[in-house]
């Protein structure tokens, strides 16, 4: 595990423990070592106001830093991105529906 990964993991542990200042410090240190993931984590914290004052400018700043480092978030990491993805409709074949079964009795 790289130093950046250790810092990110420790930052996540700090969030779970509710130590927001430590999380920001650890993510910032990981960013300074070249981690786009850490910059993205900071952008999400500022976007949602999780442990920090919600700040759109800081959110954009950290999001741009993450992009500059080539970090591409997976959709399941960004909950707002997931909200815009429509859920697939479940298609039930006609024969499996109650009406389909009843009609099949008369065919």
DOKE-945471 format. One record per atom (N, C-alpha, C, O): chain; x, y, z; atom name; residue number from 1; residue in one letter. Coordinates in steps of 0.001 Angstrom, whole numbers, padded with zeros to 6 digits, m for minus. Example, Ala and Ser with C-alpha at 12.3 -4.5 7.8 and 13.67 -1.06 7.14 Angstrom:
REM residues 2
cadena:px:py:pz:atomo:num:residuo
A:013190:m005690:007800:N:1:A .
A:012300:m004500:007800:CA:1:A .
A:013200:m003300:007800:C:1:A .
A:014236:m003319:008465:O:1:A .
A:012850:m002250:007080:N:2:S .
A:013670:m001060:007140:CA:2:S .
A:012900:000030:007870:C:2:S .
A:013409:001138:008039:O:2:S .
END
This chain:
REM residues 107
cadena:px:py:pz:atomo:num:residuo
A:000855:m001172:000000:N:1:X .
A:000000:000000:000000:CA:1:X .
A:000907:001242:000000:C:1:X .
A:001877:001324:000753:O:1:X .
A:000559:002203:m000869:N:2:X .
A:001363:003425:m000952:CA:2:X .
A:001043:004355:000205:C:2:X .
A:000047:004180:000907:O:2:X .
A:001903:005341:000390:N:3:X .
A:001684:006340:001450:CA:3:X .
A:000360:007073:001212:C:3:X .
A:m000380:007335:002159:O:3:X .
A:000058:007405:m000055:N:4:X .
A:m001201:008087:m000375:CA:4:X .
A:m002398:007225:000023:C:4:X .
A:m003365:007723:000601:O:4:X .
A:m002327:005935:m000289:N:5:X .
A:m003422:005027:000049:CA:5:X .
A:m003587:004898:001561:C:5:X .
A:m004708:004829:002064:O:5:X .
A:m002477:004865:002274:N:6:X .
A:m002545:004805:003742:CA:6:X .
A:m003221:006051:004300:C:6:X .
A:m004036:005967:005218:O:6:X .
A:m002874:007206:003738:N:7:X .
A:m003471:008460:004208:CA:7:X .
A:m004966:008517:003899:C:7:X .
A:m005759:008980:004718:O:7:X .
A:m005338:008046:002722:N:8:X .
A:m006760:008045:002350:CA:8:X .
A:m007543:007100:003262:C:8:X .
A:m008635:007433:003722:O:8:X .
A:m006982:005936:003514:N:9:X .
A:m007650:004979:004414:CA:9:X .
A:m007782:005576:005814:C:9:X .
A:m008830:005451:006448:O:9:X .
A:m006715:006226:006296:N:10:X .
A:m006765:006863:007617:CA:10:X .
A:m007784:008004:007621:C:10:X .
A:m008470:008226:008619:O:10:X .
A:m007880:008725:006501:N:11:X .
A:m008876:009797:006388:CA:11:X .
A:m010295:009251:006451:C:11:X .
A:m011165:009839:007094:O:11:X .
A:m010526:008126:005783:N:12:X .
A:m011844:007487:005838:CA:12:X .
A:m012158:007025:007256:C:12:X .
A:m013288:007161:007724:O:12:X .
A:m011149:006476:007939:N:13:X .
A:m011337:006059:009336:CA:13:X .
A:m011657:007266:010221:C:13:X .
A:m012473:007174:011138:O:13:X .
A:m011004:008401:009936:N:14:X .
A:m011258:009624:010715:CA:14:X .
A:m012695:010098:010505:C:14:X .
A:m013336:010573:011442:O:14:X .
A:m013201:009970:009277:N:15:X .
A:m014600:010349:009006:CA:15:X .
A:m015534:009456:009811:C:15:X .
A:m016479:009943:010433:O:15:X .
A:m015277:008169:009800:N:16:X .
A:m016123:007232:010552:CA:16:X .
A:m016112:007575:012035:C:16:X .
A:m017131:007465:012717:O:16:X .
A:m014942:007993:012530:N:17:X .
A:m014811:008354:013944:CA:17:X .
A:m015349:009757:014239:C:17:X .
A:m015432:010164:015398:O:17:X .
A:m015713:010492:013183:N:18:X .
A:m016246:011843:013379:CA:18:X .
A:m015179:012906:013578:C:18:X .
A:m015485:014019:014006:O:18:X .
A:m013925:012577:013270:N:19:X .
A:m012825:013538:013405:CA:19:X .
A:m012594:014202:012048:C:19:X .
A:m011692:013838:011294:O:19:X .
A:m013439:015182:011771:N:20:X .
A:m013466:015824:010454:CA:20:X .
A:m012184:016597:010161:C:20:X .
A:m011683:016566:009037:O:20:X .
A:m011655:017287:011163:N:21:X .
A:m010426:018059:010949:CA:21:X .
A:m009269:017138:010556:C:21:X .
A:m008477:017463:009672:O:21:X .
A:m009186:015999:011218:N:22:X .
A:m008144:015038:010890:CA:22:X .
A:m008334:014504:009470:C:22:X .
A:m007364:014341:008729:O:22:X .
A:m009579:014236:009097:N:23:X .
A:m009858:013729:007750:CA:23:X .
A:m009410:014735:006694:C:23:X .
A:m008757:014365:005718:O:23:X .
A:m009757:015999:006887:N:24:X .
A:m009341:017035:005934:CA:24:X .
A:m007817:017098:005862:C:24:X .
A:m007248:017196:004775:O:24:X .
A:m007167:017043:007005:N:25:X .
A:m005706:017101:007060:CA:25:X .
A:m005077:015921:006324:C:25:X .
A:m004128:016102:005562:O:25:X .
A:m005596:014726:006546:N:26:X .
A:m005053:013526:005914:CA:26:X .
A:m005295:013527:004406:C:26:X .
A:m004404:013171:003634:O:26:X .
A:m006490:013924:003985:N:27:X .
A:m006777:013990:002551:CA:27:X .
A:m005911:015044:001872:C:27:X .
A:m005442:014838:000753:O:27:X .
A:m005699:016170:002544:N:28:X .
A:m004856:017224:001986:CA:28:X .
A:m003414:016742:001844:C:28:X .
A:m002756:017019:000840:O:28:X .
A:m002935:016029:002840:N:29:X .
A:m001576:015486:002778:CA:29:X .
A:m001453:014471:001639:C:29:X .
A:m000451:014455:000923:O:29:X .
A:m002464:013635:001476:N:30:X .
A:m002447:012659:000383:CA:30:X .
A:m002479:013372:m000969:C:30:X .
A:m001800:012952:m001906:O:30:X .
A:m003263:014449:m001076:N:31:X .
A:m003298:015238:m002307:CA:31:X .
A:m001911:015812:m002603:C:31:X .
A:m001455:015782:m003746:O:31:X .
A:m001249:016330:m001582:N:32:X .
A:000087:016905:m001767:CA:32:X .
A:001102:015869:m002250:C:32:X .
A:002132:016226:m002823:O:32:X .
A:000815:014597:m002019:N:33:X .
A:001665:013511:m002510:CA:33:X .
A:001232:013037:m003903:C:33:X .
A:001835:012128:m004474:O:33:X .
A:000171:013671:m004444:N:34:X .
A:m000258:013357:m005808:CA:34:X .
A:m001510:012534:m005946:C:34:X .
A:m001727:011938:m007001:O:34:X .
A:m002348:012474:m004926:N:35:X .
A:m003557:011647:m004976:CA:35:X .
A:m004775:012433:m005470:C:35:X .
A:m005257:013347:m004800:O:35:X .
A:m005260:012056:m006653:N:36:X .
A:m006494:012639:m007175:CA:36:X .
A:m007709:012176:m006391:C:36:X .
A:m008691:012908:m006266:O:36:X .
A:m007643:010957:m005861:N:37:X .
A:m008729:010424:m005049:CA:37:X .
A:m008937:011264:m003790:C:37:X .
A:m010071:011527:m003388:O:37:X .
A:m007829:011681:m003173:N:38:X .
A:m007928:012510:m001967:CA:38:X .
A:m008568:013848:m002298:C:38:X .
A:m009391:014352:m001534:O:38:X .
A:m008190:014431:m003444:N:39:X .
A:m008793:015700:m003863:CA:39:X .
A:m010287:015521:m004103:C:39:X .
A:m011086:016392:m003758:O:39:X .
A:m010660:014387:m004697:N:40:X .
A:m012084:014126:m004930:CA:40:X .
A:m012831:013976:m003607:C:40:X .
A:m013948:014473:m003466:O:40:X .
A:m012225:013297:m002645:N:41:X .
A:m012860:013149:m001329:CA:41:X .
A:m013093:014519:m000696:C:41:X .
A:m014147:014766:m000111:O:41:X .
A:m012114:015400:m000815:N:42:X .
A:m012279:016761:m000273:CA:42:X .
A:m013397:017493:m001011:C:42:X .
A:m014192:018199:m000391:O:42:X .
A:m013460:017328:m002331:N:43:X .
A:m014525:018003:m003095:CA:43:X .
A:m015898:017526:m002643:C:43:X .
A:m016834:018320:m002542:O:43:X .
A:m016020:016227:m002371:N:44:X .
A:m017311:015693:m001910:CA:44:X .
A:m017669:016217:m000521:C:44:X .
A:m018834:016494:m000237:O:44:X .
A:m016669:016349:000337:N:45:X .
A:m016930:016878:001681:CA:45:X .
A:m017474:018299:001588:C:45:X .
A:m018431:018648:002279:O:45:X .
A:m016857:019126:000728:N:46:X .
A:m017321:020508:000591:CA:46:X .
A:m018646:020594:m000168:C:46:X .
A:m019441:021502:000073:O:46:X .
A:m018882:019668:m001069:N:47:X .
A:m020152:019668:m001811:CA:47:X .
A:m021327:019361:m000882:C:47:X .
A:m022382:019990:m000967:O:47:X .
A:m021126:018387:000002:N:48:X .
A:m022223:017941:000865:CA:48:X .
A:m022248:018624:002227:C:48:X .
A:m023244:018549:002946:O:48:X .
A:m021144:019295:002580:N:49:X .
A:m021055:019893:003916:CA:49:X .
A:m020778:018839:004977:C:49:X .
A:m021093:019041:006150:O:49:X .
A:m020193:017719:004574:N:50:X .
A:m019911:016635:005503:CA:50:X .
A:m018671:016972:006339:C:50:X .
A:m017543:016805:005875:O:50:X .
A:m018879:017439:007552:N:51:X .
A:m017784:017747:008459:CA:51:X .
A:m017132:019092:008242:C:51:X .
A:m016282:019507:009030:O:51:X .
A:m017522:019780:007176:N:52:X .
A:m017001:021108:006866:CA:52:X .
A:m018183:021984:006447:C:52:X .
A:m019268:021485:006148:O:52:X .
A:m017951:023289:006432:N:53:X .
A:m019011:024180:005935:CA:53:X .
A:m019176:023929:004436:C:53:X .
A:m018195:023879:003695:O:53:X .
A:m020422:023772:003999:N:54:X .
A:m020674:023544:002584:CA:54:X .
A:m020169:024758:001803:C:54:X .
A:m020498:025899:002127:O:54:X .
A:m019364:024493:000769:N:55:X .
A:m018727:025577:000030:CA:55:X .
A:m018573:025150:m001426:C:55:X .
A:m017730:024317:m001760:O:55:X .
A:m019411:025743:m002292:N:56:X .
A:m019407:025370:m003704:CA:56:X .
A:m018057:025695:m004362:C:56:X .
A:m017571:024930:m005195:O:56:X .
A:m017460:026822:m003987:N:57:X .
A:m016168:027196:m004557:CA:57:X .
A:m015072:026199:m004226:C:57:X .
A:m014286:025823:m005095:O:57:X .
A:m015015:025770:m002968:N:58:X .
A:m014007:024782:m002563:CA:58:X .
A:m014298:023427:m003194:C:58:X .
A:m013384:022682:m003547:O:58:X .
A:m015597:023119:m003333:N:59:X .
A:m015969:021868:m004010:CA:59:X .
A:m015401:021879:m005429:C:59:X .
A:m014766:020910:m005847:O:59:X .
A:m015622:022964:m006173:N:60:X .
A:m015128:023057:m007547:CA:60:X .
A:m013595:023033:m007594:C:60:X .
A:m013006:022396:m008467:O:60:X .
A:m012957:023732:m006650:N:61:X .
A:m011498:023765:m006595:CA:61:X .
A:m010931:022349:m006475:C:61:X .
A:m010058:021954:m007249:O:61:X .
A:m011434:021591:m005500:N:62:X .
A:m010902:020244:m005274:CA:62:X .
A:m011289:019288:m006399:C:62:X .
A:m010533:018377:m006734:O:62:X .
A:m012463:019499:m006975:N:63:X .
A:m012876:018657:m008102:CA:63:X .
A:m011932:018871:m009286:C:63:X .
A:m011539:017908:m009944:O:63:X .
A:m011569:020117:m009559:N:64:X .
A:m010621:020415:m010636:CA:64:X .
A:m009246:019819:m010335:C:64:X .
A:m008586:019307:m011239:O:64:X .
A:m008809:019881:m009077:N:65:X .
A:m007505:019287:m008722:CA:65:X .
A:m007532:017780:m008981:C:65:X .
A:m006559:017210:m009476:O:65:X .
A:m008660:017140:m008642:N:66:X .
A:m008745:015686:m008866:CA:66:X .
A:m008690:015370:m010356:C:66:X .
A:m008055:014395:m010758:O:66:X .
A:m009348:016184:m011176:N:67:X .
A:m009328:015964:m012623:CA:67:X .
A:m007929:016185:m013189:C:67:X .
A:m007482:015445:m014065:O:67:X .
A:m007240:017210:m012683:N:68:X .
A:m005876:017480:m013145:CA:68:X .
A:m004946:016292:m012894:C:68:X .
A:m004009:016051:m013655:O:68:X .
A:m005218:015563:m011827:N:69:X .
A:m004404:014397:m011497:CA:69:X .
A:m004904:013120:m012178:C:69:X .
A:m004378:012032:m011943:O:69:X .
A:m005931:013272:m013027:N:70:X .
A:m006421:012146:m013802:CA:70:X .
A:m007390:011243:m013075:C:70:X .
A:m007666:010132:m013525:O:70:X .
A:m007911:011712:m011950:N:71:X .
A:m008842:010867:m011195:CA:71:X .
A:m010223:010927:m011834:C:71:X .
A:m010760:012009:m012073:O:71:X .
A:m010789:009763:m012105:N:72:X .
A:m012137:009667:m012662:CA:72:X .
A:m012980:008881:m011666:C:72:X .
A:m012762:007685:m011478:O:72:X .
A:m013949:009548:m011020:N:73:X .
A:m014765:008837:m010019:CA:73:X .
A:m015671:007800:m010662:C:73:X .
A:m016161:007988:m011776:O:73:X .
A:m015883:006719:m009954:N:74:X .
A:m016852:005721:m010385:CA:74:X .
A:m018232:006231:m009990:C:74:X .
A:m018380:006876:m008952:O:74:X .
A:m019249:005948:m010814:N:75:X .
A:m020585:006472:m010504:CA:75:X .
A:m021112:006095:m009126:C:75:X .
A:m021852:006876:m008527:O:75:X .
A:m020757:004929:m008606:N:76:X .
A:m021294:004547:m007295:CA:76:X .
A:m020651:005345:m006173:C:76:X .
A:m021143:005321:m005045:O:76:X .
A:m019555:006057:m006459:N:77:X .
A:m018943:006899:m005437:CA:77:X .
A:m019663:008232:m005321:C:77:X .
A:m019700:008832:m004246:O:77:X .
A:m020232:008691:m006418:N:78:X .
A:m020908:009981:m006409:CA:78:X .
A:m022407:009727:m006416:C:78:X .
A:m022987:009422:m007458:O:78:X .
A:m023028:009854:m005258:N:79:X .
A:m024447:009513:m005139:CA:79:X .
A:m025328:010387:m006003:C:79:X .
A:m026364:009924:m006481:O:79:X .
A:m024948:011646:m006222:N:80:X .
A:m025764:012513:m007062:CA:80:X .
A:m025747:012050:m008509:C:80:X .
A:m026747:012187:m009213:O:80:X .
A:m024627:011503:m008961:N:81:X .
A:m024561:010979:m010324:CA:81:X .
A:m025496:009787:m010467:C:81:X .
A:m026121:009600:m011511:O:81:X .
A:m025587:008984:m009415:N:82:X .
A:m026451:007804:m009461:CA:82:X .
A:m027923:008174:m009523:C:82:X .
A:m028722:007431:m010093:O:82:X .
A:m028295:009316:m008942:N:83:X .
A:m029699:009715:m008928:CA:83:X .
A:m030216:009996:m010338:C:83:X .
A:m031410:009845:m010597:O:83:X .
A:m029322:010407:m011261:N:84:X .
A:m029752:010744:m012604:CA:84:X .
A:m029830:009528:m013525:C:84:X .
A:m030323:009641:m014647:O:84:X .
A:m029358:008380:m013077:N:85:X .
A:m029393:007174:m013886:CA:85:X .
A:m030740:006485:m013677:C:85:X .
A:m031057:006073:m012561:O:85:X .
A:m031536:006356:m014741:N:86:X .
A:m032841:005715:m014561:CA:86:X .
A:m032697:004248:m014222:C:86:X .
A:m031811:003562:m014731:O:86:X .
A:m033574:003776:m013359:N:87:X .
A:m033570:002364:m013000:CA:87:X .
A:m034207:001574:m014145:C:87:X .
A:m035192:002019:m014735:O:87:X .
A:m033646:000406:m014458:N:88:X .
A:m034235:m000388:m015539:CA:88:X .
A:m035608:m000910:m015127:C:88:X .
A:m035844:m001251:m013968:O:88:X .
A:m036496:m000962:m016099:N:89:X .
A:m037838:m001485:m015833:CA:89:X .
A:m037793:m003000:m015895:C:89:X .
A:m037162:m003579:m016779:O:89:X .
A:m038464:m003630:m014954:N:90:X .
A:m038525:m005081:m014941:CA:90:X .
A:m039618:m005508:m015918:C:90:X .
A:m040780:m005129:m015777:O:90:X .
A:m039228:m006290:m016889:N:91:X .
A:m040170:m006777:m017895:CA:91:X .
A:m040550:m008207:m017535:C:91:X .
A:m039696:m009086:m017420:O:91:X .
A:m041837:m008415:m017361:N:92:X .
A:m042336:m009757:m017039:CA:92:X .
A:m042919:m010342:m018321:C:92:X .
A:m043844:m009773:m018899:O:92:X .
A:m042381:m011480:m018768:N:93:X .
A:m042945:m012106:m019965:CA:93:X .
A:m044432:m012390:m019763:C:93:X .
A:m044870:m012720:m018661:O:93:X .
A:m045190:m012257:m020833:N:94:X .
A:m046642:m012390:m020763:CA:94:X .
A:m047076:m013722:m020154:C:94:X .
A:m048073:m013775:m019435:O:94:X .
A:m046346:m014789:m020432:N:95:X .
A:m046730:m016103:m019923:CA:95:X .
A:m046568:m016205:m018410:C:95:X .
A:m047195:m017058:m017783:O:95:X .
A:m045734:m015347:m017812:N:96:X .
A:m045514:m015413:m016376:CA:96:X .
A:m046537:m014593:m015589:C:96:X .
A:m046628:m014739:m014370:O:96:X .
A:m047280:m013763:m016239:N:97:X .
A:m048277:m012975:m015527:CA:97:X .
A:m049515:m013826:m015308:C:97:X .
A:m049737:m014803:m016023:O:97:X .
A:m050308:m013462:m014338:N:98:X .
A:m051536:m014204:m014036:CA:98:X .
A:m052468:m014209:m015241:C:98:X .
A:m053067:m015237:m015558:O:98:X .
A:m052592:m013081:m015906:N:99:X .
A:m053469:m013004:m017082:CA:99:X .
A:m052925:m013916:m018182:C:99:X .
A:m053688:m014604:m018860:O:99:X .
A:m051606:m013917:m018354:N:100:X .
A:m050987:m014783:m019367:CA:100:X .
A:m051250:m016237:m019092:C:100:X .
A:m051500:m017010:m020016:O:100:X .
A:m051198:m016628:m017820:N:101:X .
A:m051464:m018033:m017448:CA:101:X .
A:m052925:m018406:m017700:C:101:X .
A:m053224:m019481:m018221:O:101:X .
A:m053819:m017508:m017323:N:102:X .
A:m055245:m017782:m017535:CA:102:X .
A:m055534:m017901:m019010:C:102:X .
A:m056229:m018823:m019439:O:102:X .
A:m054996:m016957:m019809:N:103:X .
A:m055231:m017002:m021246:CA:103:X .
A:m054648:m018254:m021884:C:103:X .
A:m055192:m018767:m022862:O:103:X .
A:m053546:m018745:m021336:N:104:X .
A:m052927:m019947:m021903:CA:104:X .
A:m053812:m021179:m021698:C:104:X .
A:m053706:m022148:m022449:O:104:X .
A:m054671:m021146:m020699:N:105:X .
A:m055579:m022271:m020472:CA:105:X .
A:m056601:m022406:m021590:C:105:X .
A:m057122:m023493:m021841:O:105:X .
A:m056886:m021289:m022261:N:106:X .
A:m057901:m021295:m023314:CA:106:X .
A:m057288:m021346:m024699:C:106:X .
A:m058012:m021277:m025692:O:106:X .
A:m055979:m021465:m024790:N:107:X .
A:m055346:m021498:m026106:CA:107:X .
A:m055197:m022918:m026606:C:107:X .
A:m054682:m023135:m027702:O:107:X .
END
